[in-house]
Amino acid sequence: MATPVILETELSLLTRLRFVTRKRKRGGTWGERRSTRRGAGLEFADYRDYTPGDDPRRVDWNLYARLDRPYVRLHEEEEDLAVMVLLDGSASMAWGEGEAARWPVVQRLAAALGTMALLGGDALWGAALHTTHDFWGPGRGRGLLPDWQTWCTALTPSGATPLADALRDIAARTQRPGLALLLTDGYDPDGLRAGLSALAGRGHEVVLLHLLTPDELDPTLRGDLRLVDAETGDKREVTVDGAALDAYQRRLADWQAELRALAGKHGGRYAMLRTGVPLRRMLLEDLRKARIIG
């Protein structure tokens, strides 16, 4: 299994990228992003009446001269963003071969997204969703890059992961609203429906990253086949012909539309990512186009 090593050229790219959020988050420590709090940041936010004990340096004396009434200038505090990188750890995530195999791509993408957070001064938390979850963090700062990458490298998908229970558990564990990046193959739509609702209910902004392999997007198999479920071992006999493939493509399009609508319903975003595509292209084209990074 490929090691998700971030190359020096990729590190330089990730230093320049930032996550795009649709709403400001409350909480956290001093960082580089706008918050909902008012304080001593650099960017003006509003005025309030002067009260005894306020720092006279915060009084807008020009406004006082015009209105003959003292007002204090309020500024936006800057704070770090809480970033959660959540990996669907079910066995079906290991589908595919060679450079298009899903799990190594998931590992590399997770490593890159977490690296962006750490380089950007954000607070990072990672979780691989199994029956028993595997956690990393929370932590912040460039010094944690080797530890984050080692954690991503060591993860292995296995078994069946009920996403509804897993995401509810993650939502219950988190105290601070943030950006929740979920990397999944999407093969549990009912679980995603309940899980995304739980995350959104805790104030998280959900980004659903749907990773599919080339043979899932454009299957080439023909004839009489026996399909085996990677997670349950269930078997099904099917005949694949032109009509079946046409029906498959229609259902695939409907499925992606359903997941996009599901993310949007909860104020989140959706991006379908094709495995086998270079990481740089995923970041600069696919995720930028979806307004997930900028």
SVG drawing of the C-alpha trace seen along z (x, -y; Angstrom):
<svg xmlns="http://www.w3.org/2000/svg" viewBox="-32 -68 43 84">
<polyline fill="none" stroke="black" stroke-width="0.4" points="0.0,0.0 1.4,-3.4 2.7,-5.7 1.0,-9.1 4.3,-11.1 3.8,-14.8 6.6,-15.9 8.5,-19.2 6.9,-20.6 3.4,-19.6 4.4,-21.1 5.1,-24.4 1.7,-24.3 -0.2,-23.4 1.4,-26.3 -0.4,-28.7 -3.9,-27.0 -6.6,-27.7 -10.0,-26.2 -13.1,-28.1 -15.8,-28.3 -19.3,-29.5 -20.0,-30.6 -17.8,-31.9 -17.1,-29.6 -17.1,-30.5 -14.4,-29.4 -10.8,-28.5 -7.5,-30.4 -5.9,-33.3 -5.3,-32.5 -5.6,-33.7 -9.4,-33.6 -12.4,-35.9 -14.6,-34.8 -18.0,-35.8 -16.4,-37.3 -15.7,-41.0 -12.4,-42.1 -9.1,-43.6 -8.5,-42.3 -7.5,-44.4 -10.7,-44.6 -13.5,-47.0 -16.8,-45.3 -19.2,-47.6 -19.6,-50.3 -21.1,-50.2 -21.7,-52.8 -18.7,-53.7 -18.9,-52.4 -16.7,-53.4 -13.5,-51.3 -13.2,-51.0 -9.8,-51.8 -9.9,-55.5 -7.8,-54.5 -10.7,-52.5 -13.0,-55.5 -13.8,-56.9 -13.0,-60.5 -14.0,-61.7 -17.4,-60.2 -17.6,-61.8 -16.8,-65.2 -19.7,-64.9 -22.3,-63.3 -21.1,-64.6 -21.5,-61.0 -18.6,-58.5 -18.6,-55.2 -16.1,-52.4 -14.9,-50.7 -15.2,-46.9 -13.0,-44.7 -13.2,-41.1 -11.0,-38.8 -9.0,-36.4 -9.0,-32.8 -8.0,-29.4 -10.5,-27.1 -11.3,-23.7 -10.7,-21.2 -11.9,-17.6 -10.6,-15.1 -12.9,-12.1 -12.1,-8.9 -14.7,-6.2 -12.8,-3.1 -15.1,-0.5 -13.7,2.4 -15.2,1.1 -12.8,-1.9 -10.0,0.5 -11.5,1.1 -9.4,0.6 -6.0,1.4 -2.7,-0.3 -2.6,-4.1 -6.4,-4.3 -6.9,-2.1 -9.1,-4.1 -7.5,-3.8 -4.0,-5.0 -5.6,-8.0 -7.7,-8.6 -4.6,-8.5 -2.7,-10.9 -5.7,-13.3 -6.2,-13.1 -2.5,-13.8 -2.7,-16.8 -5.8,-18.3 -4.4,-17.9 -1.2,-19.4 -3.1,-22.4 -4.7,-22.9 -1.5,-22.6 0.4,-24.9 -2.5,-27.4 -2.5,-27.6 -5.8,-25.8 -6.7,-23.2 -6.7,-19.7 -8.5,-16.6 -8.5,-13.3 -10.7,-10.2 -10.8,-6.9 -14.4,-5.6 -14.5,-2.0 -16.6,-0.1 -13.9,-1.3 -12.6,-4.6 -8.9,-5.6 -8.3,-9.2 -5.6,-11.8 -5.2,-15.1 -6.5,-17.7 -3.3,-19.6 -2.0,-22.6 1.3,-23.8 3.9,-22.8 5.8,-20.7 3.0,-18.0 3.3,-17.3 5.4,-14.1 3.0,-12.8 0.0,-13.5 1.5,-11.9 2.5,-8.8 -1.0,-8.4 -2.5,-8.7 0.0,-6.1 -0.9,-3.5 -4.7,-3.4 -6.3,-0.4 -9.9,0.1 -11.8,3.1 -15.2,4.5 -18.5,2.7 -18.8,-0.7 -22.3,-2.0 -21.7,-5.6 -24.8,-6.8 -23.5,-5.6 -19.9,-6.6 -20.8,-10.2 -23.3,-10.6 -20.4,-9.5 -18.1,-12.0 -20.7,-14.8 -21.2,-13.9 -17.4,-14.0 -16.8,-17.4 -17.4,-20.6 -16.4,-23.2 -18.0,-23.7 -15.7,-23.4 -15.2,-22.2 -15.8,-18.5 -14.2,-16.9 -15.7,-13.4 -13.8,-11.2 -16.1,-8.3 -17.2,-6.1 -20.8,-6.9 -22.0,-3.3 -24.1,-4.0 -26.5,-6.7 -28.9,-6.1 -26.0,-6.3 -24.7,-9.5 -28.2,-11.1 -28.4,-10.5 -24.7,-11.2 -24.5,-14.5 -27.6,-15.6 -25.9,-14.9 -22.7,-16.8 -24.7,-19.8 -26.8,-19.8 -23.6,-20.4 -22.8,-23.4 -20.2,-21.7 -19.9,-22.7 -19.8,-19.4 -17.8,-18.8 -18.7,-15.4 -15.7,-14.2 -17.0,-11.3 -14.1,-9.2 -14.9,-6.8 -12.6,-4.7 -12.5,-4.7 -14.2,-1.3 -17.0,-2.5 -17.5,-5.5 -17.2,-3.7 -17.4,0.1 -16.1,2.3 -17.1,5.7 -19.6,7.7 -21.4,11.0 -22.6,13.2 -20.9,12.2 -21.0,13.0 -20.6,9.9 -19.4,10.2 -20.0,7.5 -16.6,6.4 -18.0,5.8 -20.6,8.5 -19.5,11.2 -23.0,11.4 -23.1,12.7 -25.3,11.8 -25.5,13.2 -25.9,10.5 -25.9,10.3 -24.1,7.1 -25.0,6.0 -25.5,2.6 -28.9,2.0 -27.6,2.8 -24.7,0.4 -27.0,-2.4 -29.2,-1.9 -26.1,-1.9 -25.0,-5.2 -28.4,-6.8 -28.4,-5.4 -24.9,-6.7 -25.9,-10.2 -28.9,-10.1 -26.8,-8.8 -24.3,-11.7 -27.2,-14.2 -28.7,-12.7 -25.5,-13.1 -25.0,-16.6 -28.5,-17.5 -28.0,-15.8 -24.8,-17.9 -26.6,-21.1 -29.6,-20.4 -27.3,-20.7 -25.5,-23.8 -22.5,-21.7 -20.8,-21.0 -20.2,-18.0 -17.4,-17.1 -16.9,-13.9 -13.2,-13.0 -11.9,-10.4 -9.1,-8.2 -6.1,-7.9 -6.0,-11.7 -2.8,-13.4 -3.1,-15.0 -2.2,-18.5 -5.1,-18.3 -7.5,-17.3 -6.5,-20.2 -6.2,-22.9 -9.0,-21.9 -11.6,-19.7 -11.6,-21.1 -11.1,-24.7 -14.0,-24.4 -16.2,-23.1 -15.1,-26.1 -13.7,-23.9 -10.2,-25.3 -8.9,-28.6"/>
</svg>
